[in-house]
């Protein structure tokens, strides 16, 4: 890292580090997806559930940008509506597991000793359990729908944060200034929330961005196998599953549109998360 | 730096001690047999008195300070008593200990940069603890912080309040640390090598400011340093430690001019001189830790005057003249030591 910075300095002293195009492009795509998820329902040209048997399985046209599905619903509108559900699910999972994982990580790092070791073991065990399996199990027990898999995935994703954030928090808790704050009479709660949390937050955000992509895929997968969101609600995973029958009859547009949306979103968020952690790593 | 600051008003000798350490022993129970780090350290600080604790690395100076703040690791076993204002430190409850640390005493560290959160501004750093512990309102604390920074000789205090630690130089940041220590109005300051990490030219400025503040407020101070010149110049009383024990203590000027212990004399002799070019004198052998020395005098293996008695029997700290010395031959070798120190 140091050598790169030094080379940059000798070649062009005034120039900052080169523009990270991957970071820029991925942030634009992520922002666009977030925007569409937020306002999609208002700009959708058709109702997502309005069927028109006469206009079934149409290809892309001026009226139906992405064509129509087997019962004549506008795929573009359904993708827009689906973005809301898919992104909301991923957002809830990321937010919930982020809070849970970070809280666990800081608590573990602050406590140290056997509490830290015990929590680590528990988290390691949770790592061994595939997320989808737990989500499917939750749907089987509590019934298919939005919340059962979303909450299950929230819990499964927590160790993913806890592992990374804990190591940063341990380092932070060992800093001399933390002891100084303790001597100054500040409560553990205050030191953890105002100082440790704040200093590990960039790492949490980078983790969250990466987790968003995986959460979206996992939630879509649960819907795909019919244990998540139920029809006729539009959700990307559900749309991919819905369109399978029409692929054989030569109208792959529904599965394709939803599939491409998933891929683009996940790749964009993963790249963004990767660039953010790299940047963060450089700054440390 | 020498004689930069006049010794303050001499402390009232009859006043009860603010900090009273008696027979302090610290053992580290990390292995068997336990390692002795400090033994039989006795020192007291009266209100307004500043005491210099001098010794080389590993002599137990910092450990003594840590013990006084009750900051030792959990596997350290402490013997003897440490009292602050008549209350034993080891008997304090959790909340009393927190109050003692955050109200009665203040600690200034060697490295100010490590002791500030790089993500928080100077203003927040200064204000946070007194506000969080309910000593002042935010407005009062801000005013006091700015006032203290100005007293520290930081002219553009208001602007500094909004800056981050990395924007300040080491000397400036150490002044901020001194201000932070004074925020809650402690009665005793522990200064653990407060100027060691600083540039030589900045050291004297920071030290002068620290001493000025201490004297203005009539605070007690325990200055831990390995700079005997510095300690002699700014403190009232000197305590010289070697291998975890006190070898000599006494009035700073007397001890500096007329050392009674061979170690103190050797320390004085090994100072670099700014006026004469001479080969730097060093004490032969290497510094010993408390758990390495035998039953005799801790300094016996490196002492030019050591006899069989020194190697077998440890001398007690005893009154010689006005000071206390732990040497069997303090009286007989007094003249020779003077020669050594001046050489």
HADDOCK unambig.tbl for C-alpha pairs under 7 A between the chains (distance, minus, plus):
assign (segid A and resid 176 and name CA) (segid B and resid 114 and name CA) 5.73 0.50 0.50
assign (segid A and resid 176 and name CA) (segid B and resid 115 and name CA) 5.20 0.50 0.50
assign (segid A and resid 177 and name CA) (segid B and resid 114 and name CA) 5.98 0.50 0.50
assign (segid A and resid 177 and name CA) (segid B and resid 115 and name CA) 3.72 0.50 0.50
assign (segid A and resid 177 and name CA) (segid B and resid 116 and name CA) 5.08 0.50 0.50
assign (segid A and resid 177 and name CA) (segid B and resid 117 and name CA) 6.02 0.50 0.50
assign (segid A and resid 180 and name CA) (segid B and resid 115 and name CA) 6.33 0.50 0.50
assign (segid A and resid 183 and name CA) (segid B and resid 98 and name CA) 6.98 0.50 0.50
assign (segid A and resid 183 and name CA) (segid B and resid 101 and name CA) 5.65 0.50 0.50
assign (segid A and resid 183 and name CA) (segid B and resid 102 and name CA) 5.93 0.50 0.50
assign (segid A and resid 184 and name CA) (segid B and resid 101 and name CA) 6.74 0.50 0.50
assign (segid A and resid 184 and name CA) (segid B and resid 102 and name CA) 4.62 0.50 0.50
assign (segid A and resid 184 and name CA) (segid B and resid 129 and name CA) 5.78 0.50 0.50
assign (segid A and resid 185 and name CA) (segid B and resid 98 and name CA) 5.59 0.50 0.50
assign (segid A and resid 185 and name CA) (segid B and resid 99 and name CA) 6.91 0.50 0.50
assign (segid A and resid 185 and name CA) (segid B and resid 102 and name CA) 5.12 0.50 0.50
assign (segid A and resid 185 and name CA) (segid B and resid 129 and name CA) 6.62 0.50 0.50
assign (segid A and resid 185 and name CA) (segid B and resid 133 and name CA) 6.37 0.50 0.50
assign (segid A and resid 186 and name CA) (segid B and resid 129 and name CA) 6.15 0.50 0.50
assign (segid A and resid 186 and name CA) (segid B and resid 132 and name CA) 6.48 0.50 0.50
assign (segid A and resid 186 and name CA) (segid B and resid 133 and name CA) 6.67 0.50 0.50
assign (segid A and resid 199 and name CA) (segid B and resid 119 and name CA) 6.99 0.50 0.50
